[in-house]
Amino acid sequence: MSEEILAQEEKRLKEEVLRLAAELDNYKKAVARERELWRERALDEAVLHFLPVYEALERALNTEQDPAQLREGLRAVYHLFTEILSRLGCQPIPALGADFDPLYHEAVLAEASDQPKHKILAELERGWTRQGRVLRPAKVKVSLGPQGGEAR
């Protein structure tokens, strides 16, 4: 092959590599834009779920009610909120009285008690799962057992 043909082939291959690199870069940018669009749509959908809760609270705050009616209204809002979380696949993590499980619980306090070692004595902050995945572990107080850690 002549040097001219080799030079032309080298030039063609370089141009092809540059074109493919540009196509790959454009593809990456398009995927990133699409991913951001899906994220925004998911957030919009979540907000739409919670707007009824916001509106119910707003109505409650803008009316004069006796404490019993206000408490009943708050109870209704709480149930609405619970229903929305459930529809979104969220479930609270059982804690109080359960055995400590580091996959679902975060021990922030521990104390000696008449309960067996590793029993959860108090839930300080509720933990949540969504579709079986831990969103936030429950923050708990755990028993060290009688005499601060000796097995019962």
Secondary structure, DSSP 8 states (H G I E B T S, - for coil): --HHHHHHHHHHHHHHHHHHHHHHHHHHHHHHHHHHHHHHHHHHHHHHHHHHHHHHHHHHHTS---HHHHHHHHHHHHHHHHHHHHHTTEEE---TTSB--TTTEEEEEEEE-SS-TTBEEEEEE--EEETTEEEE-EEEEEEEEGGGT---
